[in-house]
Amino acid sequence: MSAFKEISPSEIKNNPFDLIGKDWALVTAKNENSCNTMTASWGGVGIMWNRPVAFTFIRPQRFTFGLIENEEYFTLSFYGEEYRKALNFCGTKSGRDFDKAKECGFTPVYDEKAPYFAEAELVLVCKKLYAQDLNEESAVEKDIVLPNYNGDDYHRMYISEIVKVLKK
Ligand SMILES: Cc1cc2nc3c(=O)[nH]c(=O)nc-3n(C[C@H](O)[C@H](O)[C@H](O)COP(=O)(O)O)c2cc1C
């Protein structure tokens, strides 16, 4: 039996600055026969078009990028401090070279919509609503924004509806 309980987005008590920026998230999506995950520490949650949403930023060179592009849903999941090493691994190694779930001892759970891991404390199931590439022309504070890019690796921003929240 699942240890997760479904809650509403407004019942999430974690501070989003800490949850995303300090604790980090795993962004997980599936392909034909498996799934892949990568660490993310940039992004946010909020309200857009009157819906609870997550803002996620993925560079095009990530293996995860292609998976998210091909799928309607993905998940953001959050873990206890004991998984920091695993999250470091998932943020420095590519699914092109490793089965990261296997390497980290994560147990994939295939929700009807998108995969996540049984070890998570909190899971947001996200449905893509909007995707747009960041670009040089749109940068207002160019000194802050542009040093993060080399010209062809601008993040794609995904605004996704949070359709389900699972908490342990
Ligand atoms: C702490 C941390 C945060 C990261 N945040 C992001 C992010 O928000 N967006 C992104 O595109 N890559 C981010 N990365 C880099 C990816 O996690 C990393 O390139 C990963 O190896 C990609 O895996 P993949 O090729 O299997 O998709 C982050 C890495 C770390 C360690």
The ligand as an SDF file (V2000), in Angstrom:
LIG
                    3D

 31 33  0  0  0  0  0  0  0  0999 V2000
   21.7980   21.1460   -7.7260 C   0  0  0  0  0  0  0  0  0  0  0  0
   21.5680   21.0240   -9.1930 C   0  0  0  0  0  0  0  0  0  0  0  0
   20.5520   21.7350   -9.7840 C   0  0  0  0  0  0  0  0  0  0  0  0
   20.3110   21.6640  -11.1630 C   0  0  0  0  0  0  0  0  0  0  0  0
   19.2640   22.3660  -11.7030 N   0  0  0  0  0  0  0  0  0  0  0  0
   19.0090   22.2820  -13.0410 C   0  0  0  0  0  0  0  0  0  0  0  0
   17.8910   22.9730  -13.6130 C   0  0  0  0  0  0  0  0  0  0  0  0
   17.0890   23.6340  -12.9270 O   0  0  0  0  0  0  0  0  0  0  0  0
   17.7220   22.8780  -14.9720 N   0  0  0  0  0  0  0  0  0  0  0  0
   18.5650   22.1460  -15.7670 C   0  0  0  0  0  0  0  0  0  0  0  0
   18.3810   22.0930  -16.9970 O   0  0  0  0  0  0  0  0  0  0  0  0
   19.6200   21.4560  -15.2370 N   0  0  0  0  0  0  0  0  0  0  0  0
   19.8410   21.4970  -13.8910 C   0  0  0  0  0  0  0  0  0  0  0  0
   20.8750   20.7830  -13.3420 N   0  0  0  0  0  0  0  0  0  0  0  0
   21.7270   19.9300  -14.2090 C   0  0  0  0  0  0  0  0  0  0  0  0
   21.1270   18.5560  -14.5320 C   0  0  0  0  0  0  0  0  0  0  0  0
   20.5630   17.9640  -13.3880 O   0  0  0  0  0  0  0  0  0  0  0  0
   22.2640   17.6620  -15.0550 C   0  0  0  0  0  0  0  0  0  0  0  0
   22.7920   18.2060  -16.2390 O   0  0  0  0  0  0  0  0  0  0  0  0
   21.8450   16.2120  -15.2790 C   0  0  0  0  0  0  0  0  0  0  0  0
   23.0060   15.4330  -15.3930 O   0  0  0  0  0  0  0  0  0  0  0  0
   20.9730   16.0250  -16.5090 C   0  0  0  0  0  0  0  0  0  0  0  0
   20.6620   14.6700  -16.6010 O   0  0  0  0  0  0  0  0  0  0  0  0
   20.0320   14.0000  -17.9180 P   0  0  0  0  0  0  0  0  0  0  0  0
   21.0080   14.1890  -19.0510 O   0  0  0  0  0  0  0  0  0  0  0  0
   19.8290   12.5610  -17.5480 O   0  0  0  0  0  0  0  0  0  0  0  0
   18.7350   14.6870  -18.1770 O   0  0  0  0  0  0  0  0  0  0  0  0
   21.1300   20.8480  -11.9680 C   0  0  0  0  0  0  0  0  0  0  0  0
   22.1860   20.1230  -11.3850 C   0  0  0  0  0  0  0  0  0  0  0  0
   22.3940   20.1970  -10.0010 C   0  0  0  0  0  0  0  0  0  0  0  0
   23.5130   19.3920   -9.3830 C   0  0  0  0  0  0  0  0  0  0  0  0
  1  2  1  0
  2  3  1  0
  2 30  2  0
  3  4  2  0
  4  5  1  0
  4 28  1  0
  5  6  2  0
  6  7  1  0
  6 13  1  0
  7  8  2  0
  7  9  1  0
  9 10  1  0
 10 11  2  0
 10 12  1  0
 12 13  2  0
 13 14  1  0
 14 15  1  0
 14 28  1  0
 15 16  1  0
 16 17  1  0
 16 18  1  0
 18 19  1  0
 18 20  1  0
 20 21  1  0
 20 22  1  0
 22 23  1  0
 23 24  1  0
 24 25  2  0
 24 26  1  0
 24 27  1  0
 28 29  2  0
 29 30  1  0
 30 31  1  0
M  END
$$$$
